[in-house]
Amino acid sequence: MFGACDTQNSVRLVLTREISDLESQLRTAETAVANGSMTVAELQSLKASYREVDTRRRRHDYRYYMMRKYAEGDRAGRLLAG
């Protein structure tokens, strides 16, 4: 279980870093569009990338939550079965 937790945490860390980088790029891109140095299509593409990574992170969080919930229930069941 601990190895799985470490893997899950490292995956979440990578996804969180990607989100942070994309948020920074989005802030810069919105200014660039206002200045005319970036097209609206490029900004929309960046926003789509952000949504895709955010969706992956949310799915990962849900799978991790369910894995933990199942493991805790399984552990409790074994204790009761004794």
PDB file of N, CA, C and O in Angstrom:
ATOM      1  N   MET A   1       0.826  -1.196   0.000  1.00  0.00           N
ATOM      2  CA  MET A   1       0.000   0.000   0.000  1.00  0.00           C
ATOM      3  C   MET A   1       0.866   1.255   0.000  1.00  0.00           C
ATOM      4  O   MET A   1       0.528   2.248  -0.644  1.00  0.00           O
ATOM      5  N   PHE A   2       1.996   1.209   0.730  1.00  0.00           N
ATOM      6  CA  PHE A   2       2.823   2.408   0.810  1.00  0.00           C
ATOM      7  C   PHE A   2       3.449   2.748  -0.533  1.00  0.00           C
ATOM      8  O   PHE A   2       3.550   3.922  -0.890  1.00  0.00           O
ATOM      9  N   GLY A   3       3.871   1.736  -1.281  1.00  0.00           N
ATOM     10  CA  GLY A   3       4.426   1.992  -2.600  1.00  0.00           C
ATOM     11  C   GLY A   3       3.406   2.627  -3.528  1.00  0.00           C
ATOM     12  O   GLY A   3       3.729   3.525  -4.306  1.00  0.00           O
ATOM     13  N   ALA A   4       2.173   2.153  -3.437  1.00  0.00           N
ATOM     14  CA  ALA A   4       1.101   2.722  -4.257  1.00  0.00           C
ATOM     15  C   ALA A   4       0.834   4.168  -3.863  1.00  0.00           C
ATOM     16  O   ALA A   4       0.586   5.013  -4.723  1.00  0.00           O
ATOM     17  N   CYS A   5       0.885   4.451  -2.571  1.00  0.00           N
ATOM     18  CA  CYS A   5       0.660   5.829  -2.106  1.00  0.00           C
ATOM     19  C   CYS A   5       1.755   6.751  -2.625  1.00  0.00           C
ATOM     20  O   CYS A   5       1.479   7.870  -3.057  1.00  0.00           O
ATOM     21  N   ASP A   6       2.997   6.277  -2.580  1.00  0.00           N
ATOM     22  CA  ASP A   6       4.105   7.093  -3.081  1.00  0.00           C
ATOM     23  C   ASP A   6       3.928   7.392  -4.565  1.00  0.00           C
ATOM     24  O   ASP A   6       4.143   8.519  -5.009  1.00  0.00           O
ATOM     25  N   THR A   7       3.535   6.376  -5.327  1.00  0.00           N
ATOM     26  CA  THR A   7       3.310   6.558  -6.756  1.00  0.00           C
ATOM     27  C   THR A   7       2.168   7.533  -6.992  1.00  0.00           C
ATOM     28  O   THR A   7       2.271   8.428  -7.832  1.00  0.00           O
ATOM     29  N   GLN A   8       1.083   7.362  -6.254  1.00  0.00           N
ATOM     30  CA  GLN A   8      -0.070   8.246  -6.406  1.00  0.00           C
ATOM     31  C   GLN A   8       0.301   9.685  -6.063  1.00  0.00           C
ATOM     32  O   GLN A   8      -0.106  10.618  -6.756  1.00  0.00           O
ATOM     33  N   ASN A   9       1.068   9.862  -5.000  1.00  0.00           N
ATOM     34  CA  ASN A   9       1.472  11.212  -4.599  1.00  0.00           C
ATOM     35  C   ASN A   9       2.383  11.851  -5.640  1.00  0.00           C
ATOM     36  O   ASN A   9       2.268  13.046  -5.910  1.00  0.00           O
ATOM     37  N   SER A  10       3.287  11.068  -6.229  1.00  0.00           N
ATOM     38  CA  SER A  10       4.186  11.639  -7.228  1.00  0.00           C
ATOM     39  C   SER A  10       3.421  12.002  -8.501  1.00  0.00           C
ATOM     40  O   SER A  10       3.730  13.007  -9.140  1.00  0.00           O
ATOM     41  N   VAL A  11       2.431  11.196  -8.873  1.00  0.00           N
ATOM     42  CA  VAL A  11       1.607  11.522 -10.039  1.00  0.00           C
ATOM     43  C   VAL A  11       0.851  12.812  -9.780  1.00  0.00           C
ATOM     44  O   VAL A  11       0.783  13.680 -10.650  1.00  0.00           O
ATOM     45  N   ARG A  12       0.285  12.943  -8.593  1.00  0.00           N
ATOM     46  CA  ARG A  12      -0.459  14.164  -8.254  1.00  0.00           C
ATOM     47  C   ARG A  12       0.470  15.377  -8.260  1.00  0.00           C
ATOM     48  O   ARG A  12       0.084  16.457  -8.705  1.00  0.00           O
ATOM     49  N   LEU A  13       1.681  15.198  -7.771  1.00  0.00           N
ATOM     50  CA  LEU A  13       2.644  16.298  -7.752  1.00  0.00           C
ATOM     51  C   LEU A  13       2.964  16.765  -9.175  1.00  0.00           C
ATOM     52  O   LEU A  13       3.020  17.966  -9.439  1.00  0.00           O
ATOM     53  N   VAL A  14       3.172  15.825 -10.077  1.00  0.00           N
ATOM     54  CA  VAL A  14       3.458  16.169 -11.474  1.00  0.00           C
ATOM     55  C   VAL A  14       2.269  16.909 -12.091  1.00  0.00           C
ATOM     56  O   VAL A  14       2.449  17.918 -12.772  1.00  0.00           O
ATOM     57  N   LEU A  15       1.061  16.408 -11.852  1.00  0.00           N
ATOM     58  CA  LEU A  15      -0.128  17.062 -12.402  1.00  0.00           C
ATOM     59  C   LEU A  15      -0.313  18.458 -11.814  1.00  0.00           C
ATOM     60  O   LEU A  15      -0.701  19.385 -12.525  1.00  0.00           O
ATOM     61  N   THR A  16      -0.038  18.610 -10.525  1.00  0.00           N
ATOM     62  CA  THR A  16      -0.164  19.919  -9.882  1.00  0.00           C
ATOM     63  C   THR A  16       0.847  20.902 -10.461  1.00  0.00           C
ATOM     64  O   THR A  16       0.529  22.074 -10.661  1.00  0.00           O
ATOM     65  N   ARG A  17       2.053  20.433 -10.729  1.00  0.00           N
ATOM     66  CA  ARG A  17       3.064  21.303 -11.352  1.00  0.00           C
ATOM     67  C   ARG A  17       2.636  21.728 -12.754  1.00  0.00           C
ATOM     68  O   ARG A  17       2.797  22.884 -13.143  1.00  0.00           O
ATOM     69  N   GLU A  18       2.085  20.767 -13.510  1.00  0.00           N
ATOM     70  CA  GLU A  18       1.607  21.095 -14.857  1.00  0.00           C
ATOM     71  C   GLU A  18       0.518  22.159 -14.791  1.00  0.00           C
ATOM     72  O   GLU A  18       0.513  23.103 -15.581  1.00  0.00           O
ATOM     73  N   ILE A  19      -0.403  22.000 -13.843  1.00  0.00           N
ATOM     74  CA  ILE A  19      -1.496  22.976 -13.676  1.00  0.00           C
ATOM     75  C   ILE A  19      -0.918  24.342 -13.335  1.00  0.00           C
ATOM     76  O   ILE A  19      -1.332  25.354 -13.901  1.00  0.00           O
ATOM     77  N   SER A  20       0.029  24.374 -12.422  1.00  0.00           N
ATOM     78  CA  SER A  20       0.639  25.639 -12.015  1.00  0.00           C
ATOM     79  C   SER A  20       1.324  26.321 -13.199  1.00  0.00           C
ATOM     80  O   SER A  20       1.185  27.529 -13.391  1.00  0.00           O
ATOM     81  N   ASP A  21       2.061  25.544 -13.987  1.00  0.00           N
ATOM     82  CA  ASP A  21       2.727  26.096 -15.171  1.00  0.00           C
ATOM     83  C   ASP A  21       1.710  26.642 -16.177  1.00  0.00           C
ATOM     84  O   ASP A  21       1.896  27.720 -16.740  1.00  0.00           O
ATOM     85  N   LEU A  22       0.641  25.888 -16.391  1.00  0.00           N
ATOM     86  CA  LEU A  22      -0.379  26.327 -17.343  1.00  0.00           C
ATOM     87  C   LEU A  22      -1.108  27.574 -16.849  1.00  0.00           C
ATOM     88  O   LEU A  22      -1.446  28.448 -17.647  1.00  0.00           O
ATOM     89  N   GLU A  23      -1.352  27.664 -15.542  1.00  0.00           N
ATOM     90  CA  GLU A  23      -1.989  28.869 -14.999  1.00  0.00           C
ATOM     91  C   GLU A  23      -1.111  30.092 -15.238  1.00  0.00           C
ATOM     92  O   GLU A  23      -1.602  31.162 -15.598  1.00  0.00           O
ATOM     93  N   SER A  24       0.190  29.921 -15.034  1.00  0.00           N
ATOM     94  CA  SER A  24       1.126  31.015 -15.279  1.00  0.00           C
ATOM     95  C   SER A  24       1.122  31.408 -16.757  1.00  0.00           C
ATOM     96  O   SER A  24       1.108  32.592 -17.097  1.00  0.00           O
ATOM     97  N   GLN A  25       1.135  30.407 -17.622  1.00  0.00           N
ATOM     98  CA  GLN A  25       1.099  30.674 -19.061  1.00  0.00           C
ATOM     99  C   GLN A  25      -0.197  31.371 -19.462  1.00  0.00           C
ATOM    100  O   GLN A  25      -0.193  32.249 -20.325  1.00  0.00           O
ATOM    101  N   LEU A  26      -1.310  30.978 -18.834  1.00  0.00           N
ATOM    102  CA  LEU A  26      -2.594  31.608 -19.154  1.00  0.00           C
ATOM    103  C   LEU A  26      -2.604  33.082 -18.769  1.00  0.00           C
ATOM    104  O   LEU A  26      -3.112  33.919 -19.515  1.00  0.00           O
ATOM    105  N   ARG A  27      -2.045  33.398 -17.607  1.00  0.00           N
ATOM    106  CA  ARG A  27      -1.986  34.803 -17.194  1.00  0.00           C
ATOM    107  C   ARG A  27      -1.174  35.621 -18.196  1.00  0.00           C
ATOM    108  O   ARG A  27      -1.568  36.724 -18.576  1.00  0.00           O
ATOM    109  N   THR A  28      -0.046  35.074 -18.614  1.00  0.00           N
ATOM    110  CA  THR A  28       0.803  35.755 -19.592  1.00  0.00           C
ATOM    111  C   THR A  28       0.099  35.846 -20.948  1.00  0.00           C
ATOM    112  O   THR A  28       0.174  36.869 -21.629  1.00  0.00           O
ATOM    113  N   ALA A  29      -0.582  34.770 -21.329  1.00  0.00           N
ATOM    114  CA  ALA A  29      -1.242  34.725 -22.635  1.00  0.00           C
ATOM    115  C   ALA A  29      -2.380  35.732 -22.730  1.00  0.00           C
ATOM    116  O   ALA A  29      -2.580  36.344 -23.779  1.00  0.00           O
ATOM    117  N   GLU A  30      -3.123  35.907 -21.649  1.00  0.00           N
ATOM    118  CA  GLU A  30      -4.226  36.875 -21.688  1.00  0.00           C
ATOM    119  C   GLU A  30      -3.695  38.286 -21.932  1.00  0.00           C
ATOM    120  O   GLU A  30      -4.307  39.070 -22.657  1.00  0.00           O
ATOM    121  N   THR A  31      -2.564  38.602 -21.327  1.00  0.00           N
ATOM    122  CA  THR A  31      -1.929  39.899 -21.571  1.00  0.00           C
ATOM    123  C   THR A  31      -1.424  39.972 -23.011  1.00  0.00           C
ATOM    124  O   THR A  31      -1.547  41.006 -23.668  1.00  0.00           O
ATOM    125  N   ALA A  32      -0.856  38.871 -23.493  1.00  0.00           N
ATOM    126  CA  ALA A  32      -0.329  38.835 -24.861  1.00  0.00           C
ATOM    127  C   ALA A  32      -1.444  39.027 -25.885  1.00  0.00           C
ATOM    128  O   ALA A  32      -1.248  39.696 -26.900  1.00  0.00           O
ATOM    129  N   VAL A  33      -2.608  38.445 -25.624  1.00  0.00           N
ATOM    130  CA  VAL A  33      -3.741  38.623 -26.542  1.00  0.00           C
ATOM    131  C   VAL A  33      -4.181  40.083 -26.539  1.00  0.00           C
ATOM    132  O   VAL A  33      -4.491  40.650 -27.587  1.00  0.00           O
ATOM    133  N   ALA A  34      -4.204  40.684 -25.349  1.00  0.00           N
ATOM    134  CA  ALA A  34      -4.586  42.101 -25.255  1.00  0.00           C
ATOM    135  C   ALA A  34      -3.595  42.995 -26.007  1.00  0.00           C
ATOM    136  O   ALA A  34      -3.981  44.011 -26.584  1.00  0.00           O
ATOM    137  N   ASN A  35      -2.321  42.611 -25.995  1.00  0.00           N
ATOM    138  CA  ASN A  35      -1.289  43.384 -26.701  1.00  0.00           C
ATOM    139  C   ASN A  35      -1.231  43.060 -28.186  1.00  0.00           C
ATOM    140  O   ASN A  35      -0.617  43.797 -28.958  1.00  0.00           O
ATOM    141  N   GLY A  36      -1.862  41.969 -28.590  1.00  0.00           N
ATOM    142  CA  GLY A  36      -1.866  41.581 -29.995  1.00  0.00           C
ATOM    143  C   GLY A  36      -0.721  40.678 -30.395  1.00  0.00           C
ATOM    144  O   GLY A  36      -0.563  40.383 -31.580  1.00  0.00           O
ATOM    145  N   SER A  37       0.087  40.227 -29.444  1.00  0.00           N
ATOM    146  CA  SER A  37       1.219  39.361 -29.788  1.00  0.00           C
ATOM    147  C   SER A  37       0.845  37.876 -29.773  1.00  0.00           C
ATOM    148  O   SER A  37       1.680  37.026 -30.082  1.00  0.00           O
ATOM    149  N   MET A  38      -0.398  37.562 -29.416  1.00  0.00           N
ATOM    150  CA  MET A  38      -0.872  36.181 -29.439  1.00  0.00           C
ATOM    151  C   MET A  38      -2.310  36.193 -29.952  1.00  0.00           C
ATOM    152  O   MET A  38      -3.082  37.106 -29.660  1.00  0.00           O
ATOM    153  N   THR A  39      -2.650  35.165 -30.720  1.00  0.00           N
ATOM    154  CA  THR A  39      -4.008  35.109 -31.257  1.00  0.00           C
ATOM    155  C   THR A  39      -4.959  34.500 -30.234  1.00  0.00           C
ATOM    156  O   THR A  39      -4.543  33.823 -29.294  1.00  0.00           O
ATOM    157  N   VAL A  40      -6.225  34.756 -30.440  1.00  0.00           N
ATOM    158  CA  VAL A  40      -7.256  34.194 -29.564  1.00  0.00           C
ATOM    159  C   VAL A  40      -7.277  32.671 -29.696  1.00  0.00           C
ATOM    160  O   VAL A  40      -7.533  31.972 -28.716  1.00  0.00           O
ATOM    161  N   ALA A  41      -7.015  32.157 -30.883  1.00  0.00           N
ATOM    162  CA  ALA A  41      -6.991  30.707 -31.101  1.00  0.00           C
ATOM    163  C   ALA A  41      -5.897  30.050 -30.260  1.00  0.00           C
ATOM    164  O   ALA A  41      -6.102  28.974 -29.699  1.00  0.00           O
ATOM    165  N   GLU A  42      -4.739  30.698 -30.175  1.00  0.00           N
ATOM    166  CA  GLU A  42      -3.652  30.161 -29.347  1.00  0.00           C
ATOM    167  C   GLU A  42      -4.048  30.166 -27.872  1.00  0.00           C
ATOM    168  O   GLU A  42      -3.741  29.225 -27.140  1.00  0.00           O
ATOM    169  N   LEU A  43      -4.721  31.216 -27.443  1.00  0.00           N
ATOM    170  CA  LEU A  43      -5.198  31.292 -26.063  1.00  0.00           C
ATOM    171  C   LEU A  43      -6.216  30.193 -25.789  1.00  0.00           C
ATOM    172  O   LEU A  43      -6.169  29.553 -24.739  1.00  0.00           O
ATOM    173  N   GLN A  44      -7.130  29.970 -26.719  1.00  0.00           N
ATOM    174  CA  GLN A  44      -8.129  28.917 -26.546  1.00  0.00           C
ATOM    175  C   GLN A  44      -7.479  27.540 -26.495  1.00  0.00           C
ATOM    176  O   GLN A  44      -7.926  26.672 -25.746  1.00  0.00           O
ATOM    177  N   SER A  45      -6.438  27.335 -27.276  1.00  0.00           N
ATOM    178  CA  SER A  45      -5.702  26.072 -27.247  1.00  0.00           C
ATOM    179  C   SER A  45      -5.046  25.864 -25.885  1.00  0.00           C
ATOM    180  O   SER A  45      -5.052  24.754 -25.352  1.00  0.00           O
ATOM    181  N   LEU A  46      -4.492  26.913 -25.334  1.00  0.00           N
ATOM    182  CA  LEU A  46      -3.872  26.848 -24.014  1.00  0.00           C
ATOM    183  C   LEU A  46      -4.915  26.549 -22.939  1.00  0.00           C
ATOM    184  O   LEU A  46      -4.660  25.773 -22.018  1.00  0.00           O
ATOM    185  N   LYS A  47      -6.083  27.166 -23.060  1.00  0.00           N
ATOM    186  CA  LYS A  47      -7.171  26.907 -22.105  1.00  0.00           C
ATOM    187  C   LYS A  47      -7.643  25.457 -22.199  1.00  0.00           C
ATOM    188  O   LYS A  47      -7.958  24.840 -21.181  1.00  0.00           O
ATOM    189  N   ALA A  48      -7.692  24.914 -23.412  1.00  0.00           N
ATOM    190  CA  ALA A  48      -8.085  23.514 -23.593  1.00  0.00           C
ATOM    191  C   ALA A  48      -7.068  22.588 -22.937  1.00  0.00           C
ATOM    192  O   ALA A  48      -7.446  21.589 -22.325  1.00  0.00           O
ATOM    193  N   SER A  49      -5.793  22.907 -23.058  1.00  0.00           N
ATOM    194  CA  SER A  49      -4.744  22.115 -22.406  1.00  0.00           C
ATOM    195  C   SER A  49      -4.910  22.154 -20.894  1.00  0.00           C
ATOM    196  O   SER A  49      -4.765  21.136 -20.217  1.00  0.00           O
ATOM    197  N   TYR A  50      -5.213  23.329 -20.375  1.00  0.00           N
ATOM    198  CA  TYR A  50      -5.424  23.480 -18.934  1.00  0.00           C
ATOM    199  C   TYR A  50      -6.595  22.618 -18.473  1.00  0.00           C
ATOM    200  O   TYR A  50      -6.492  21.917 -17.466  1.00  0.00           O
ATOM    201  N   ARG A  51      -7.707  22.668 -19.205  1.00  0.00           N
ATOM    202  CA  ARG A  51      -8.885  21.874 -18.829  1.00  0.00           C
ATOM    203  C   ARG A  51      -8.571  20.385 -18.861  1.00  0.00           C
ATOM    204  O   ARG A  51      -9.020  19.636 -17.992  1.00  0.00           O
ATOM    205  N   GLU A  52      -7.805  19.953 -19.855  1.00  0.00           N
ATOM    206  CA  GLU A  52      -7.467  18.531 -19.981  1.00  0.00           C
ATOM    207  C   GLU A  52      -6.615  18.061 -18.800  1.00  0.00           C
ATOM    208  O   GLU A  52      -6.867  16.995 -18.238  1.00  0.00           O
ATOM    209  N   VAL A  53      -5.616  18.847 -18.425  1.00  0.00           N
ATOM    210  CA  VAL A  53      -4.750  18.476 -17.298  1.00  0.00           C
ATOM    211  C   VAL A  53      -5.532  18.536 -15.988  1.00  0.00           C
ATOM    212  O   VAL A  53      -5.353  17.681 -15.121  1.00  0.00           O
ATOM    213  N   ASP A  54      -6.392  19.534 -15.840  1.00  0.00           N
ATOM    214  CA  ASP A  54      -7.212  19.646 -14.634  1.00  0.00           C
ATOM    215  C   ASP A  54      -8.151  18.452 -14.507  1.00  0.00           C
ATOM    216  O   ASP A  54      -8.354  17.933 -13.409  1.00  0.00           O
ATOM    217  N   THR A  55      -8.723  18.015 -15.623  1.00  0.00           N
ATOM    218  CA  THR A  55      -9.596  16.837 -15.613  1.00  0.00           C
ATOM    219  C   THR A  55      -8.809  15.599 -15.219  1.00  0.00           C
ATOM    220  O   THR A  55      -9.296  14.784 -14.435  1.00  0.00           O
ATOM    221  N   ARG A  56      -7.600  15.443 -15.749  1.00  0.00           N
ATOM    222  CA  ARG A  56      -6.755  14.300 -15.367  1.00  0.00           C
ATOM    223  C   ARG A  56      -6.460  14.322 -13.877  1.00  0.00           C
ATOM    224  O   ARG A  56      -6.489  13.279 -13.224  1.00  0.00           O
ATOM    225  N   ARG A  57      -6.173  15.508 -13.329  1.00  0.00           N
ATOM    226  CA  ARG A  57      -5.877  15.610 -11.902  1.00  0.00           C
ATOM    227  C   ARG A  57      -7.104  15.243 -11.070  1.00  0.00           C
ATOM    228  O   ARG A  57      -6.990  14.525 -10.076  1.00  0.00           O
ATOM    229  N   ARG A  58      -8.264  15.730 -11.469  1.00  0.00           N
ATOM    230  CA  ARG A  58      -9.496  15.414 -10.731  1.00  0.00           C
ATOM    231  C   ARG A  58      -9.800  13.925 -10.775  1.00  0.00           C
ATOM    232  O   ARG A  58     -10.186  13.344  -9.761  1.00  0.00           O
ATOM    233  N   ARG A  59      -9.632  13.302 -11.932  1.00  0.00           N
ATOM    234  CA  ARG A  59      -9.855  11.852 -12.040  1.00  0.00           C
ATOM    235  C   ARG A  59      -8.855  11.091 -11.185  1.00  0.00           C
ATOM    236  O   ARG A  59      -9.207  10.117 -10.520  1.00  0.00           O
ATOM    237  N   HIS A  60      -7.616  11.537 -11.206  1.00  0.00           N
ATOM    238  CA  HIS A  60      -6.594  10.897 -10.388  1.00  0.00           C
ATOM    239  C   HIS A  60      -6.952  11.009  -8.910  1.00  0.00           C
ATOM    240  O   HIS A  60      -6.847  10.028  -8.174  1.00  0.00           O
ATOM    241  N   ASP A  61      -7.373  12.193  -8.468  1.00  0.00           N
ATOM    242  CA  ASP A  61      -7.757  12.386  -7.068  1.00  0.00           C
ATOM    243  C   ASP A  61      -8.901  11.463  -6.686  1.00  0.00           C
ATOM    244  O   ASP A  61      -8.899  10.891  -5.596  1.00  0.00           O
ATOM    245  N   TYR A  62      -9.882  11.313  -7.575  1.00  0.00           N
ATOM    246  CA  TYR A  62     -11.024  10.447  -7.277  1.00  0.00           C
ATOM    247  C   TYR A  62     -10.585   8.988  -7.189  1.00  0.00           C
ATOM    248  O   TYR A  62     -10.993   8.275  -6.272  1.00  0.00           O
ATOM    249  N   ARG A  63      -9.755   8.535  -8.137  1.00  0.00           N
ATOM    250  CA  ARG A  63      -9.272   7.147  -8.091  1.00  0.00           C
ATOM    251  C   ARG A  63      -8.472   6.896  -6.821  1.00  0.00           C
ATOM    252  O   ARG A  63      -8.611   5.845  -6.195  1.00  0.00           O
ATOM    253  N   TYR A  64      -7.636   7.855  -6.439  1.00  0.00           N
ATOM    254  CA  TYR A  64      -6.835   7.721  -5.224  1.00  0.00           C
ATOM    255  C   TYR A  64      -7.746   7.647  -4.001  1.00  0.00           C
ATOM    256  O   TYR A  64      -7.524   6.827  -3.110  1.00  0.00           O
ATOM    257  N   TYR A  65      -8.765   8.497  -3.957  1.00  0.00           N
ATOM    258  CA  TYR A  65      -9.724   8.492  -2.848  1.00  0.00           C
ATOM    259  C   TYR A  65     -10.419   7.136  -2.756  1.00  0.00           C
ATOM    260  O   TYR A  65     -10.539   6.576  -1.666  1.00  0.00           O
ATOM    261  N   MET A  66     -10.877   6.605  -3.889  1.00  0.00           N
ATOM    262  CA  MET A  66     -11.571   5.317  -3.880  1.00  0.00           C
ATOM    263  C   MET A  66     -10.624   4.186  -3.491  1.00  0.00           C
ATOM    264  O   MET A  66     -11.028   3.258  -2.790  1.00  0.00           O
ATOM    265  N   MET A  67      -9.380   4.249  -3.932  1.00  0.00           N
ATOM    266  CA  MET A  67      -8.410   3.228  -3.561  1.00  0.00           C
ATOM    267  C   MET A  67      -8.198   3.228  -2.050  1.00  0.00           C
ATOM    268  O   MET A  67      -8.175   2.169  -1.422  1.00  0.00           O
ATOM    269  N   ARG A  68      -8.046   4.412  -1.469  1.00  0.00           N
ATOM    270  CA  ARG A  68      -7.855   4.520  -0.019  1.00  0.00           C
ATOM    271  C   ARG A  68      -9.095   4.044   0.732  1.00  0.00           C
ATOM    272  O   ARG A  68      -8.995   3.331   1.731  1.00  0.00           O
ATOM    273  N   LYS A  69     -10.257   4.444   0.240  1.00  0.00           N
ATOM    274  CA  LYS A  69     -11.514   4.062   0.883  1.00  0.00           C
ATOM    275  C   LYS A  69     -11.670   2.543   0.860  1.00  0.00           C
ATOM    276  O   LYS A  69     -12.057   1.946   1.865  1.00  0.00           O
ATOM    277  N   TYR A  70     -11.372   1.913  -0.280  1.00  0.00           N
ATOM    278  CA  TYR A  70     -11.464   0.463  -0.396  1.00  0.00           C
ATOM    279  C   TYR A  70     -10.469  -0.212   0.536  1.00  0.00           C
ATOM    280  O   TYR A  70     -10.809  -1.187   1.206  1.00  0.00           O
ATOM    281  N   ALA A  71      -9.250   0.296   0.585  1.00  0.00           N
ATOM    282  CA  ALA A  71      -8.216  -0.301   1.440  1.00  0.00           C
ATOM    283  C   ALA A  71      -8.612  -0.212   2.909  1.00  0.00           C
ATOM    284  O   ALA A  71      -8.413  -1.166   3.662  1.00  0.00           O
ATOM    285  N   GLU A  72      -9.172   0.923   3.325  1.00  0.00           N
ATOM    286  CA  GLU A  72      -9.592   1.071   4.716  1.00  0.00           C
ATOM    287  C   GLU A  72     -10.759   0.145   5.026  1.00  0.00           C
ATOM    288  O   GLU A  72     -10.804  -0.447   6.104  1.00  0.00           O
ATOM    289  N   GLY A  73     -11.705   0.009   4.099  1.00  0.00           N
ATOM    290  CA  GLY A  73     -12.838  -0.896   4.295  1.00  0.00           C
ATOM    291  C   GLY A  73     -12.387  -2.337   4.340  1.00  0.00           C
ATOM    292  O   GLY A  73     -12.894  -3.120   5.144  1.00  0.00           O
ATOM    293  N   ASP A  74     -11.442  -2.700   3.491  1.00  0.00           N
ATOM    294  CA  ASP A  74     -10.911  -4.057   3.458  1.00  0.00           C
ATOM    295  C   ASP A  74     -10.195  -4.373   4.766  1.00  0.00           C
ATOM    296  O   ASP A  74     -10.341  -5.467   5.310  1.00  0.00           O
ATOM    297  N   ARG A  75      -9.430  -3.423   5.264  1.00  0.00           N
ATOM    298  CA  ARG A  75      -8.715  -3.599   6.522  1.00  0.00           C
ATOM    299  C   ARG A  75      -9.700  -3.780   7.679  1.00  0.00           C
ATOM    300  O   ARG A  75      -9.512  -4.651   8.528  1.00  0.00           O
ATOM    301  N   ALA A  76     -10.749  -2.956   7.708  1.00  0.00           N
ATOM    302  CA  ALA A  76     -11.755  -3.050   8.771  1.00  0.00           C
ATOM    303  C   ALA A  76     -12.488  -4.384   8.687  1.00  0.00           C
ATOM    304  O   ALA A  76     -12.787  -4.995   9.714  1.00  0.00           O
ATOM    305  N   GLY A  77     -12.779  -4.839   7.469  1.00  0.00           N
ATOM    306  CA  GLY A  77     -13.450  -6.128   7.294  1.00  0.00           C
ATOM    307  C   GLY A  77     -12.609  -7.277   7.804  1.00  0.00           C
ATOM    308  O   GLY A  77     -13.134  -8.208   8.415  1.00  0.00           O
ATOM    309  N   ARG A  78     -11.310  -7.226   7.561  1.00  0.00           N
ATOM    310  CA  ARG A  78     -10.428  -8.284   8.052  1.00  0.00           C
ATOM    311  C   ARG A  78     -10.337  -8.268   9.571  1.00  0.00           C
ATOM    312  O   ARG A  78     -10.243  -9.324  10.197  1.00  0.00           O
ATOM    313  N   LEU A  79     -10.365  -7.081  10.169  1.00  0.00           N
ATOM    314  CA  LEU A  79     -10.323  -6.989  11.628  1.00  0.00           C
ATOM    315  C   LEU A  79     -11.590  -7.564  12.245  1.00  0.00           C
ATOM    316  O   LEU A  79     -11.527  -8.250  13.265  1.00  0.00           O
ATOM    317  N   LEU A  80     -12.739  -7.291  11.633  1.00  0.00           N
ATOM    318  CA  LEU A  80     -14.000  -7.811  12.156  1.00  0.00           C
ATOM    319  C   LEU A  80     -14.093  -9.320  11.967  1.00  0.00           C
ATOM    320  O   LEU A  80     -14.637 -10.021  12.821  1.00  0.00           O
ATOM    321  N   ALA A  81     -13.566  -9.823  10.855  1.00  0.00           N
ATOM    322  CA  ALA A  81     -13.611 -11.258  10.586  1.00  0.00           C
ATOM    323  C   ALA A  81     -12.682 -12.015  11.526  1.00  0.00           C
ATOM    324  O   ALA A  81     -12.876 -13.198  11.803  1.00  0.00           O
ATOM    325  N   GLY A  82     -11.676 -11.305  12.005  1.00  0.00           N
ATOM    326  CA  GLY A  82     -10.744 -11.731  12.999  1.00  0.00           C
ATOM    327  C   GLY A  82     -10.055 -12.964  12.895  1.00  0.00           C
ATOM    328  O   GLY A  82      -9.258 -13.302  13.770  1.00  0.00           O
TER     329      GLY A  82
END
